[in-house]
């Protein structure tokens, strides 16, 4: 997973022609570490997955403030520089699965399969 900071956020996320899922996390956040396998699964198993990048919120306070993070982890799906979907306040695995299933449907709408 590519690590992004304030210097390259615009180039990698906002200027990307494809959907990008940004994982805002912190090293002290246990749940942040637990969702990483799910984020890797997205990249391996989804058809036309969004690019998944990570932002250490502790080291990138300006970005955390810009996107008004209230909880960690926070996942934000961007498409062509616009926020499409936001996942925050996850407390349990089944809740994460439900949110990721919803995100998968949104991503499929952004990236319809070409037949």
C-alpha distances in whole Angstrom, upper triangle without the diagonal:
4,6,9,13,16,17,15,14,17,16,12,13,17,18,16,18,16,15,12,11,10,10,12,13,15,15,18,17,18,17,14,13,15,13,9,11,12,9,8,12,11,9,12,15,15,18,16,13,12,9,6,5,7,10,12,15,18,17,17,20,21,18,19,22,22,20,23,20,23,21,17,15,16,14,15,15,16,18,20,19,21,20,20,20,19,18,19,22,20,23,23,21,23,22,19,20,22,20,17,20,21,18,18,22,21,18,21,23,21,20,24,24,26,29
4,6,10,13,14,11,11,14,13,9,11,15,16,14,17,15,14,11,11,10,10,12,13,15,16,19,19,20,19,15,15,17,15,12,15,15,12,12,15,14,12,15,18,18,20,17,14,12,9,7,5,6,9,11,14,17,15,15,18,19,16,17,21,20,19,22,20,23,21,18,16,16,14,15,15,15,17,18,18,20,19,20,20,19,19,20,23,22,25,25,24,26,25,21,22,25,22,19,22,23,20,20,23,22,19,22,24,21,21,24,25,27,30
4,7,11,11,9,10,13,13,10,11,15,16,15,19,17,16,13,12,10,9,10,11,12,13,17,17,18,18,14,14,17,16,13,16,17,13,14,17,17,15,18,21,21,23,20,17,15,12,9,6,5,6,8,11,13,11,11,15,16,13,14,18,18,17,19,18,21,19,16,15,15,14,15,16,16,18,19,18,20,19,21,20,19,19,19,22,22,24,25,24,26,25,22,23,25,23,21,24,24,21,22,25,24,21,24,26,23,23,27,28,30,33
4,7,8,6,6,9,10,8,9,12,13,13,17,16,15,12,11,9,10,10,11,13,15,18,18,20,20,16,17,20,18,16,19,19,15,16,20,18,17,20,23,22,24,21,18,15,12,10,6,6,5,8,10,13,10,9,13,13,10,12,15,15,14,17,16,19,19,16,15,14,14,13,14,14,16,17,15,17,17,19,19,18,18,19,22,22,25,26,25,28,26,23,25,26,23,21,25,24,21,22,25,23,21,24,25,22,23,27,28,30,33
4,5,6,6,9,10,10,10,12,14,15,19,19,18,14,14,11,12,11,12,13,15,18,18,21,21,17,18,22,20,18,22,22,19,20,23,22,21,24,26,26,27,24,22,18,15,14,10,9,6,8,9,11,8,6,10,10,8,10,13,13,13,16,15,19,18,16,16,15,15,15,16,15,18,18,16,18,17,20,20,19,20,20,22,23,26,28,27,30,28,25,27,28,25,24,27,27,23,25,28,25,24,27,28,25,26,30,31,33,37
4,6,5,8,10,10,11,11,13,15,19,19,18,15,16,13,14,12,14,15,18,20,21,24,23,20,22,25,23,21,25,25,21,23,26,24,23,27,29,28,29,26,24,20,17,16,13,12,9,10,10,12,9,7,9,7,6,10,11,11,12,15,15,19,19,18,18,17,17,16,17,16,18,17,15,17,17,20,21,19,21,21,23,25,28,30,30,32,30,27,29,30,26,26,29,28,25,27,29,26,25,28,29,25,27,31,32,34,38
4,6,8,8,10,11,12,13,15,19,19,19,17,18,15,16,16,17,18,20,23,24,26,26,23,24,27,25,23,27,27,23,24,27,26,24,28,30,29,30,27,24,21,18,17,14,14,11,13,14,15,12,10,12,11,10,14,15,14,16,18,19,22,23,21,21,20,19,18,19,17,19,18,16,18,19,22,23,22,24,24,27,28,31,33,33,35,33,29,32,33,29,28,31,30,27,29,31,28,26,30,30,27,27,31,33,34,38
4,6,5,6,8,10,10,11,15,16,16,13,15,13,15,15,17,18,20,24,24,26,25,22,23,26,24,22,24,24,21,22,25,23,21,24,27,26,26,23,21,18,15,14,11,12,11,13,14,16,14,11,14,13,11,14,16,15,16,19,19,23,23,21,20,19,18,16,17,15,16,15,13,16,17,20,21,21,22,23,26,27,30,32,31,33,31,28,29,31,27,26,29,28,24,26,28,25,23,26,27,23,24,28,29,31,34
4,6,5,5,7,9,10,14,14,14,11,12,10,12,12,15,17,19,22,22,24,23,20,21,24,21,20,23,22,19,20,23,21,20,23,25,24,25,21,19,15,13,13,10,10,9,12,13,15,13,10,13,11,9,12,14,12,12,16,16,20,20,18,18,16,15,13,13,11,13,13,10,13,14,17,17,17,19,20,23,24,27,29,28,30,28,25,27,28,24,23,26,25,21,23,25,22,20,24,24,21,22,26,27,29,33
4,6,5,5,6,8,12,13,13,12,13,12,15,15,18,20,23,26,25,28,27,23,25,27,24,23,26,25,21,23,25,23,21,25,27,25,25,22,20,16,14,15,12,14,13,16,16,19,17,13,15,13,11,14,15,13,13,17,18,22,22,21,21,18,17,14,14,11,12,11,8,11,13,16,18,18,20,22,25,26,30,31,31,32,30,27,29,29,25,24,27,26,22,24,25,22,20,24,23,20,21,25,27,28,32
4,6,6,5,7,10,12,13,11,14,13,16,17,20,22,24,28,27,29,28,24,26,28,25,23,26,25,21,22,25,22,20,24,26,24,24,20,19,16,13,14,12,14,14,17,18,21,18,16,18,16,14,17,19,16,17,20,21,25,25,24,22,20,18,16,15,13,13,11,10,13,15,18,20,20,22,24,27,28,32,33,32,33,31,28,29,30,27,25,28,27,23,24,26,23,20,23,23,20,20,24,26,27,30
4,6,6,6,10,10,11,8,11,10,13,15,17,20,22,25,24,26,25,21,22,24,22,20,22,21,18,18,21,18,17,20,22,21,21,17,16,12,10,10,9,11,12,15,17,19,17,15,18,16,14,16,19,16,16,20,20,23,23,21,20,18,16,14,13,11,11,11,10,13,14,16,18,18,20,22,25,25,29,30,29,30,28,25,26,27,24,22,24,24,20,21,23,20,18,21,21,18,18,22,23,25,28
4,6,5,9,9,8,6,8,8,11,13,16,19,22,24,23,25,23,20,22,23,20,19,21,20,17,18,20,17,16,20,21,19,20,17,14,11,9,10,8,11,11,15,16,19,17,15,17,15,12,14,16,14,13,17,17,21,21,19,18,15,13,11,9,7,8,8,7,10,10,13,14,15,17,19,22,23,26,28,27,28,26,23,24,24,21,19,22,21,17,18,20,17,15,19,19,15,16,20,22,24,27
4,6,8,10,9,8,11,11,14,15,19,22,24,27,26,28,26,23,25,26,23,22,25,23,20,21,23,20,19,23,24,22,22,18,17,13,12,13,12,14,14,17,17,21,19,16,18,15,12,15,16,13,13,17,18,21,22,21,20,17,15,12,11,7,8,6,4,7,9,12,14,15,18,20,24,25,28,30,29,30,27,25,26,26,22,21,24,22,18,20,21,18,16,19,19,15,17,21,23,24,28
4,6,9,10,10,13,13,17,18,22,24,27,30,29,31,29,26,27,29,26,24,27,25,22,23,25,22,20,23,25,22,22,18,17,14,13,15,14,16,16,20,21,24,22,19,21,18,16,19,20,17,17,20,21,25,25,24,23,20,18,15,13,10,9,6,6,10,12,14,17,18,21,23,27,28,31,33,32,33,30,27,28,29,25,24,26,24,21,22,23,19,17,20,20,16,17,20,22,23,27
4,5,7,7,11,12,16,18,21,24,27,29,28,30,28,24,26,27,24,22,24,23,19,20,21,18,17,20,21,19,18,15,14,11,9,12,12,15,16,20,21,24,23,20,22,20,17,20,21,19,18,21,22,25,25,24,22,20,17,14,12,9,8,6,7,10,13,14,16,18,20,23,26,27,30,31,30,30,29,25,26,26,23,21,23,22,18,19,20,17,15,17,17,13,14,17,19,20,24
4,7,9,13,15,18,21,24,27,30,33,31,32,30,27,28,29,26,24,25,24,20,21,22,19,17,20,21,18,17,13,13,11,11,14,15,18,19,23,24,28,26,23,26,24,20,23,24,21,20,24,24,28,28,26,25,22,19,16,13,10,7,5,8,11,13,14,17,19,21,24,28,28,32,32,31,31,29,26,27,27,24,22,23,22,18,18,19,16,14,15,15,11,11,15,16,17,21
4,6,10,13,16,19,22,25,28,30,28,30,27,24,25,26,22,21,22,20,17,18,19,15,14,17,17,15,13,10,9,7,8,11,13,16,18,22,23,26,26,23,25,24,20,22,24,21,20,23,23,26,26,24,22,20,16,14,10,8,6,7,9,11,12,12,14,17,19,22,26,25,29,29,27,28,26,23,23,23,20,18,19,18,15,14,16,13,10,12,12,9,8,12,14,15,19
4,7,10,13,16,19,23,25,28,25,26,24,21,23,23,19,18,20,17,14,16,16,13,12,16,16,13,13,10,8,5,7,9,11,14,16,20,21,24,24,21,23,22,18,20,22,19,17,20,20,23,22,21,19,16,13,10,7,6,4,7,9,9,10,9,11,13,15,18,22,22,25,26,24,24,22,20,20,20,17,15,16,15,11,12,13,10,8,10,11,8,8,12,14,16,20
4,6,10,13,16,19,22,24,22,23,21,18,19,20,17,16,17,15,12,14,15,12,11,15,16,14,14,11,9,5,5,6,7,10,12,16,17,21,20,18,20,19,15,17,19,17,15,18,17,20,20,18,16,14,10,8,6,5,6,9,9,10,10,10,11,12,14,16,20,20,23,24,22,23,21,18,19,19,16,14,16,15,12,12,15,12,10,13,14,11,12,15,17,19,23
4,6,10,13,16,19,21,19,20,17,14,16,17,13,13,14,12,9,12,13,10,10,14,15,13,15,13,9,6,6,5,6,8,11,14,15,19,19,17,18,18,15,15,18,16,14,16,15,18,16,15,12,10,7,6,4,6,9,12,11,11,10,10,9,9,10,13,16,16,19,20,19,20,18,14,15,16,13,11,14,13,10,11,14,12,10,13,15,13,14,17,19,22,25
4,6,9,13,16,18,16,18,16,12,14,16,13,12,15,13,10,13,15,13,13,17,18,16,18,16,13,10,8,6,5,6,7,10,11,15,15,13,15,15,11,11,14,13,11,14,12,15,14,12,10,8,6,5,6,8,11,13,12,12,10,11,11,10,10,12,15,15,18,20,19,20,18,15,17,18,14,13,16,16,12,14,17,15,13,17,18,16,17,21,23,25,29
4,6,10,12,15,12,14,12,9,11,12,10,9,12,11,9,12,14,12,13,17,18,17,19,18,14,12,11,7,6,5,6,8,9,13,14,12,14,15,12,11,14,14,12,14,11,14,12,9,7,6,5,7,9,11,15,17,15,15,13,14,12,10,10,10,13,13,16,17,16,18,16,13,15,17,14,13,16,16,13,15,18,17,16,19,21,19,20,23,25,28,31
4,7,11,12,11,13,12,8,11,13,11,11,15,14,12,15,17,16,17,20,22,21,23,22,18,15,14,11,9,6,5,6,6,9,11,9,11,12,9,8,11,12,10,11,8,11,9,7,6,5,6,8,11,13,17,19,16,16,14,16,14,11,10,10,12,13,15,17,18,20,18,15,18,19,16,15,19,19,16,19,21,19,19,22,24,22,23,26,28,31,34
4,7,9,7,10,9,6,8,11,10,10,14,14,12,15,18,17,18,21,22,22,25,24,20,18,16,13,11,7,6,5,6,8,10,10,11,14,12,10,13,15,13,13,10,11,9,6,5,7,9,11,15,17,20,22,20,20,18,19,17,14,12,11,12,12,14,16,17,19,18,15,18,20,17,17,20,21,18,21,24,22,21,25,26,25,26,29,31,34,37
4,6,5,9,10,7,9,12,12,12,16,17,15,17,20,20,21,24,25,26,28,27,24,21,20,16,14,10,8,5,6,6,8,10,11,14,13,11,14,16,15,15,12,13,10,7,8,10,13,15,18,20,24,26,23,23,21,23,20,17,16,14,14,15,16,18,18,22,20,18,21,23,20,20,24,24,22,24,27,26,25,29,30,29,30,33,34,37,40
4,6,8,10,8,8,11,13,12,16,17,16,18,21,21,22,24,26,27,30,29,25,23,21,18,15,12,11,8,9,8,10,13,14,17,16,14,18,20,19,19,15,16,14,10,11,14,16,18,21,23,27,29,26,27,24,26,24,21,19,17,17,17,17,19,19,23,22,19,22,24,22,22,26,26,24,26,30,29,28,31,33,31,32,35,36,39,42
4,6,9,8,9,12,14,14,17,19,18,20,23,24,24,27,28,29,32,32,28,26,24,21,18,15,14,10,11,9,12,15,15,19,18,15,18,21,20,19,16,15,13,10,11,14,17,20,23,25,29,31,29,29,26,27,25,21,19,17,16,16,16,18,19,22,21,19,22,25,23,23,27,27,26,28,31,30,29,33,35,33,34,37,39,42,44
4,6,5,7,9,11,12,15,16,16,18,20,21,22,24,26,26,29,29,25,24,22,19,17,14,13,11,11,11,14,15,15,19,17,15,17,20,18,17,14,13,10,7,8,11,14,17,20,23,27,29,27,27,24,25,22,18,16,13,12,12,12,14,15,18,17,15,19,21,19,19,23,24,22,24,27,27,26,30,31,30,31,34,36,39,42
4,5,5,6,9,11,13,14,15,17,19,20,22,23,24,25,29,29,25,24,23,19,18,15,15,13,14,14,17,19,19,22,21,18,21,23,21,20,17,16,12,9,9,13,15,19,22,25,28,31,29,29,25,26,23,20,17,14,13,12,11,12,13,16,16,14,17,20,19,19,22,23,22,24,27,27,27,30,32,31,32,34,36,39,41
4,5,5,6,9,11,12,13,15,16,17,19,21,22,22,26,26,22,21,21,17,17,14,15,14,14,15,18,19,19,22,20,17,20,22,20,19,15,14,11,8,7,11,12,16,19,22,25,28,27,26,23,23,20,17,13,11,10,8,8,9,9,13,12,10,14,16,15,15,18,20,19,21,24,24,23,26,28,28,29,31,32,36,38
4,5,6,7,10,11,11,13,15,16,17,19,20,21,24,24,20,19,18,14,13,10,11,10,11,13,15,16,17,19,17,15,18,20,17,17,14,14,10,7,5,9,10,14,16,19,23,25,24,23,21,21,18,15,12,11,11,10,11,12,12,15,14,11,14,17,15,15,18,19,18,19,23,22,22,25,27,26,27,29,31,34,37
4,6,6,8,10,10,12,14,15,17,18,20,21,24,24,21,20,18,15,14,11,13,12,13,15,16,18,19,22,20,18,21,23,21,21,17,18,14,10,9,12,13,17,19,22,25,27,26,26,23,24,21,18,16,15,15,13,13,13,12,16,16,13,15,18,17,16,20,21,19,21,24,24,23,26,28,27,28,31,31,34,37
4,6,7,8,10,11,13,14,16,17,18,19,23,24,20,20,19,16,16,14,16,15,16,18,20,21,22,25,22,20,23,25,22,22,19,19,15,12,10,13,13,17,19,22,25,28,27,27,24,24,21,18,15,14,14,11,11,10,9,13,13,10,12,16,15,14,17,19,18,19,23,23,22,25,27,27,27,30,30,34,36
4,6,5,6,9,10,11,13,15,15,16,20,20,17,16,16,12,13,12,14,14,16,18,20,20,21,23,21,19,22,23,20,21,17,17,14,11,8,11,10,14,16,19,22,25,24,24,21,20,17,15,12,12,13,10,11,10,8,12,11,8,10,13,12,11,14,16,14,16,19,19,18,21,24,23,23,26,27,30,32
4,5,5,6,9,10,11,13,14,15,19,19,15,15,14,10,11,10,13,13,15,17,19,19,21,23,20,19,23,23,21,22,19,19,16,13,10,12,11,15,16,19,21,24,24,24,21,21,18,17,14,15,16,13,15,14,12,15,15,11,13,16,15,12,16,18,16,16,20,20,19,21,24,23,23,25,26,29,32
4,5,5,6,9,10,11,12,14,17,18,15,15,15,12,13,13,16,17,19,21,22,23,25,27,24,23,26,27,24,25,22,23,19,16,14,15,14,17,18,21,23,26,26,26,23,23,20,19,16,17,18,15,16,14,12,14,15,12,12,15,15,12,15,18,16,16,20,20,19,21,24,23,23,25,25,28,30
4,5,5,6,9,10,10,11,15,16,13,13,14,11,13,13,16,18,19,22,23,23,25,26,23,22,25,26,22,24,21,21,18,15,13,14,12,15,15,18,20,24,24,23,21,20,17,16,14,15,16,13,14,13,10,12,12,9,8,12,11,9,11,14,12,12,16,17,16,18,21,20,20,22,22,26,28
4,5,5,7,9,10,11,14,14,10,10,10,7,9,10,13,15,17,20,21,20,22,24,20,20,23,23,20,22,19,20,18,15,12,12,10,12,12,15,17,21,21,20,18,17,15,15,13,14,16,14,16,15,13,15,14,11,11,14,12,9,12,14,12,12,15,16,14,16,19,18,18,20,21,24,27
4,5,5,6,9,10,13,14,10,11,10,8,11,12,15,17,20,22,22,22,25,26,23,22,26,26,23,25,22,24,21,18,15,16,14,16,15,18,19,22,23,23,21,20,19,18,17,18,20,18,19,18,15,17,17,14,13,16,15,12,14,17,14,14,17,18,16,18,21,20,19,21,21,24,26
4,5,5,6,8,11,13,10,12,12,11,14,15,18,20,22,25,26,26,28,29,26,25,28,28,25,27,24,25,23,20,17,17,15,17,16,19,20,23,24,24,22,21,19,19,17,19,21,18,19,18,14,15,16,13,11,15,14,11,12,15,13,12,15,17,14,16,19,19,18,20,19,22,24
4,6,6,5,9,10,6,8,9,8,12,14,17,20,22,25,25,24,26,27,24,23,27,26,23,25,23,24,22,19,16,16,13,14,13,15,16,20,21,20,19,17,16,16,15,17,20,17,19,18,15,16,16,12,11,13,12,9,10,12,10,9,12,13,11,12,16,15,14,16,16,19,22
4,6,6,9,9,6,7,7,7,11,13,17,20,22,25,25,24,27,27,24,24,27,26,24,26,24,26,24,21,18,18,15,15,14,16,16,19,20,21,20,18,17,18,17,20,22,20,22,21,18,19,19,16,15,17,16,12,14,16,13,11,15,15,12,14,17,16,14,16,16,19,21
4,6,9,10,8,11,11,11,14,17,20,23,25,28,28,27,30,31,27,27,31,30,27,30,27,29,26,24,21,21,18,19,17,19,20,22,24,24,23,22,21,21,20,23,25,22,24,22,19,20,21,17,16,18,18,14,15,17,15,13,16,17,14,15,19,18,16,17,16,19,21
4,7,9,8,11,13,13,17,19,22,25,27,30,30,30,32,33,29,29,32,31,28,30,28,29,27,24,22,21,18,19,17,20,20,23,24,24,23,21,20,21,20,22,24,22,24,22,18,18,19,16,14,16,16,12,12,15,14,11,14,16,13,13,17,17,15,16,14,17,19
4,6,5,9,11,12,16,18,22,25,26,30,30,29,31,31,27,27,30,29,26,28,27,28,26,24,21,20,17,17,15,17,17,20,22,21,20,18,17,18,18,21,23,21,24,22,19,18,19,16,14,15,15,11,11,13,11,8,10,12,9,9,13,13,11,12,11,15,16
4,6,9,12,14,18,21,24,27,29,32,32,31,33,33,29,29,32,31,28,30,29,31,29,27,24,23,19,19,16,17,16,19,21,21,21,18,18,20,20,24,26,24,27,25,22,22,22,19,17,18,17,14,13,14,13,9,11,12,9,8,12,12,9,9,8,11,13
4,7,9,12,15,19,22,25,27,30,30,28,31,30,27,27,30,28,25,28,27,29,28,26,23,22,18,17,14,15,13,16,18,19,18,16,17,19,20,23,26,25,27,26,24,24,23,20,19,19,18,15,14,15,13,10,12,12,8,8,11,10,7,8,8,10,13
4,6,8,12,15,19,22,23,27,27,25,27,27,24,24,27,25,23,25,24,26,24,22,20,18,14,14,11,13,12,15,17,17,16,15,15,16,17,20,23,21,24,23,21,21,20,17,16,17,15,12,13,13,10,8,11,11,7,9,12,10,8,11,11,14,17
4,6,9,13,16,19,21,24,24,22,24,24,20,21,24,22,19,22,21,23,22,20,18,16,12,11,8,9,9,12,13,14,13,12,12,14,15,18,21,20,23,23,21,21,20,17,17,18,15,12,14,14,10,9,12,11,7,10,12,10,9,12,13,16,19
4,7,10,13,17,19,22,21,20,22,22,18,19,22,21,19,22,21,23,22,20,17,16,12,12,10,10,11,12,13,15,14,14,14,15,16,19,22,21,24,24,22,23,22,18,18,20,17,14,16,17,13,13,16,14,11,13,15,13,12,16,16,19,22
4,7,10,13,16,19,18,17,20,20,16,17,20,19,17,20,18,20,19,16,14,13,10,10,9,10,12,14,15,15,14,14,14,14,14,16,19,18,21,21,19,21,19,16,16,18,16,13,16,16,13,13,16,15,12,15,17,15,15,18,19,22,25
4,7,10,13,16,15,14,16,17,14,14,18,17,15,18,16,19,18,15,13,12,10,10,10,11,13,15,14,16,15,16,15,14,15,16,19,19,21,22,21,23,21,18,19,21,18,15,19,19,15,16,19,18,15,19,20,18,18,22,23,25,28
4,7,9,12,12,11,14,15,12,12,16,16,14,16,14,17,15,12,10,10,9,10,12,13,16,18,16,17,16,17,16,14,14,15,17,17,19,20,20,22,20,17,19,21,18,16,20,20,17,18,21,20,18,21,23,21,21,25,26,29,32
4,6,9,8,7,10,11,8,9,12,13,12,14,12,15,14,11,10,10,10,11,13,14,17,18,16,17,16,18,17,15,15,14,17,17,20,22,21,24,22,19,21,23,20,19,22,22,19,21,24,22,20,24,25,23,24,27,29,31,35
4,6,5,6,9,11,9,9,12,14,13,14,12,14,13,10,10,11,12,14,16,17,21,22,20,20,19,21,19,17,16,15,17,18,19,21,22,24,23,20,22,24,21,21,24,24,22,24,27,25,24,27,29,26,27,31,32,35,38
4,5,5,6,9,7,6,9,11,10,11,9,11,10,9,9,10,12,13,16,17,21,22,19,20,18,20,19,16,15,14,15,17,18,21,22,24,22,20,23,24,21,21,25,24,22,24,27,25,24,28,29,27,28,32,34,36,40
4,6,6,9,10,8,11,13,13,13,11,13,12,11,12,13,15,17,20,21,24,26,23,23,21,24,22,19,19,17,17,19,20,23,24,27,25,22,26,27,24,24,28,28,25,28,31,29,28,32,33,31,32,36,37,40,43
4,6,9,9,9,12,14,14,15,14,16,16,14,14,15,17,18,20,21,24,25,22,23,22,24,23,21,21,19,20,22,23,26,26,29,27,25,28,29,26,26,30,29,26,29,32,29,28,32,33,31,32,35,37,39,43
4,5,6,6,9,10,11,12,12,14,15,13,14,14,15,15,18,18,21,22,19,20,18,21,21,18,19,18,20,21,23,26,26,29,27,24,27,28,25,25,28,28,25,27,30,27,26,30,31,28,29,33,35,37,41
4,5,5,6,8,10,10,10,12,13,13,14,14,16,16,19,19,22,23,20,20,19,22,21,18,19,17,19,21,23,26,27,29,27,25,28,29,25,26,29,28,26,28,31,28,28,31,32,29,31,35,37,39,43
4,5,5,6,9,10,11,14,15,15,16,15,16,16,18,18,21,21,17,18,17,21,20,18,19,18,20,23,25,28,29,31,28,26,29,30,26,26,30,28,26,28,30,28,27,31,31,28,30,34,36,38,42
4,5,5,6,8,9,13,14,13,14,12,13,12,15,14,17,18,14,15,14,17,17,15,16,16,18,20,23,26,26,28,25,23,26,26,23,23,26,25,22,25,27,24,23,27,27,24,26,30,32,35,38
4,6,5,6,6,9,10,10,11,10,12,11,15,15,19,20,16,16,14,17,16,13,14,13,15,17,20,23,24,26,23,21,24,24,21,21,25,24,21,24,26,24,23,27,27,25,27,31,33,36,39
4,5,5,6,9,12,13,14,12,14,14,17,17,20,21,17,17,15,18,18,15,16,15,16,19,22,25,26,28,25,23,27,27,23,24,27,26,23,27,28,25,25,29,29,27,29,33,35,38,41
4,6,8,11,14,15,15,13,14,12,15,14,17,17,14,13,12,16,16,14,16,15,18,21,23,26,27,29,26,24,27,26,23,23,27,25,22,25,27,23,24,27,27,24,27,30,33,35,39
4,6,9,11,12,13,10,11,9,12,12,15,16,13,12,10,13,12,10,12,12,14,17,20,23,24,25,22,20,23,23,19,20,23,21,18,22,23,20,20,24,24,22,24,28,30,33,36
4,6,9,11,12,10,12,11,15,15,18,20,16,15,13,15,14,11,13,11,13,16,19,22,24,25,22,20,23,23,19,21,24,22,20,24,25,22,23,27,26,24,27,30,33,36,39
4,6,7,9,7,10,10,14,15,19,21,18,16,14,16,14,10,11,8,10,13,16,19,20,22,19,17,21,21,17,19,22,20,19,22,24,21,22,26,26,24,27,30,33,35,39
4,7,9,8,12,13,16,18,22,24,21,19,16,18,15,12,11,8,8,12,14,17,19,21,18,17,21,20,17,19,22,21,20,23,25,23,24,27,28,27,29,32,35,38,41
4,6,6,10,12,16,18,22,24,22,20,17,18,15,12,10,6,6,9,10,14,16,18,15,14,18,18,15,17,20,19,18,22,24,22,23,26,27,26,28,31,34,37,40
3,5,9,11,15,18,21,24,22,21,17,18,16,12,10,7,7,8,10,13,14,17,14,13,16,17,15,16,19,19,18,21,23,22,22,25,26,25,27,30,32,35,38
4,7,10,13,16,20,22,20,20,16,17,14,11,8,6,7,8,10,12,13,15,13,11,14,15,13,13,17,17,15,18,21,20,20,23,24,23,25,28,30,33,36
4,7,10,13,16,19,17,16,13,13,11,7,6,5,7,8,12,14,14,16,13,11,14,15,12,12,16,15,13,16,19,17,17,21,22,20,22,25,28,31,34
4,7,10,13,16,15,14,11,11,8,6,5,6,10,10,13,15,15,16,13,11,13,14,10,10,13,13,10,13,15,14,13,17,18,17,19,22,24,27,30
4,6,10,13,11,10,7,8,6,4,6,9,12,13,17,18,18,19,16,13,15,15,12,11,14,13,10,13,15,12,12,16,16,15,17,20,22,25,29
4,7,10,10,8,6,6,5,6,9,12,15,16,19,20,19,20,17,15,16,15,12,11,13,12,8,11,12,9,9,12,13,11,13,16,19,22,25
4,7,6,5,5,6,7,9,12,15,18,19,23,24,23,24,21,18,19,19,16,15,17,15,11,13,14,11,10,14,13,10,13,16,19,21,25
4,5,5,7,6,9,12,15,18,22,22,26,27,26,26,23,21,21,21,18,16,18,16,12,14,14,11,9,12,11,8,10,14,17,18,22
4,6,9,9,13,15,18,21,25,26,29,30,29,30,27,25,25,25,21,20,21,19,16,17,18,14,13,15,14,10,12,16,18,20,23
4,7,9,12,14,17,19,23,24,28,29,29,29,27,24,25,25,21,20,22,20,17,19,19,16,15,18,17,13,15,19,22,23,27
4,6,9,11,15,17,21,22,26,28,27,27,24,22,24,23,19,19,20,18,15,17,17,14,13,16,15,12,15,18,21,23,27
4,6,7,11,14,17,19,22,24,24,24,21,19,20,19,16,16,18,15,12,15,15,12,12,16,15,12,16,19,22,24,28
4,7,10,14,17,18,22,23,22,22,19,17,18,17,13,14,15,12,10,12,12,8,9,13,11,10,13,16,19,22,25
4,7,10,14,14,18,19,19,18,15,14,15,14,10,11,12,9,7,11,11,8,10,13,12,12,15,17,20,23,26
4,7,10,11,15,17,17,17,14,12,14,13,9,11,13,11,9,13,14,11,12,16,16,15,18,20,23,26,29
4,7,8,11,13,13,13,10,9,11,11,7,9,11,10,9,12,14,12,14,17,18,17,19,22,24,28,30
4,6,9,12,13,14,10,9,13,12,9,11,14,13,12,16,18,16,17,21,21,21,23,26,28,31,34
4,6,9,12,13,10,10,13,13,11,13,16,15,15,18,20,19,21,24,24,24,26,29,31,35,37
4,6,8,9,6,6,10,10,9,11,14,14,14,17,19,18,20,22,24,24,26,28,30,33,36
4,7,9,7,8,11,12,11,14,16,17,17,20,22,22,23,25,27,27,29,31,32,36,38
4,6,5,6,9,10,11,13,15,16,17,18,21,21,22,25,26,27,28,30,31,35,37
4,5,5,6,9,10,10,12,14,15,16,19,20,20,22,25,25,26,28,29,32,34
4,5,5,6,9,10,11,12,14,15,17,19,20,21,23,24,25,26,27,31,33
4,5,5,6,9,10,11,12,14,16,17,18,20,22,23,24,26,27,31,33
4,5,5,6,9,10,10,12,14,15,16,18,20,21,22,23,25,29,31
4,5,5,6,9,10,10,13,14,15,16,19,20,20,22,23,26,28
4,6,5,6,9,10,11,13,14,16,17,19,20,21,22,26,28
4,5,5,6,9,10,11,12,14,16,17,18,20,22,25,27
4,5,5,6,9,10,10,12,14,15,16,17,19,23,25
4,5,5,7,9,10,11,13,14,15,16,17,21,23
4,5,5,6,9,10,11,13,14,15,17,21,23
4,5,5,6,9,10,11,12,14,16,20,22
4,5,5,6,9,10,10,11,13,17,19
4,5,5,6,9,10,10,12,16,18
4,5,5,6,9,10,13,16,19
4,5,5,6,8,11,14,17
4,5,5,5,8,11,14
4,6,6,9,12,15
4,6,10,12,15
4,6,9,12
4,6,9
4,6
4
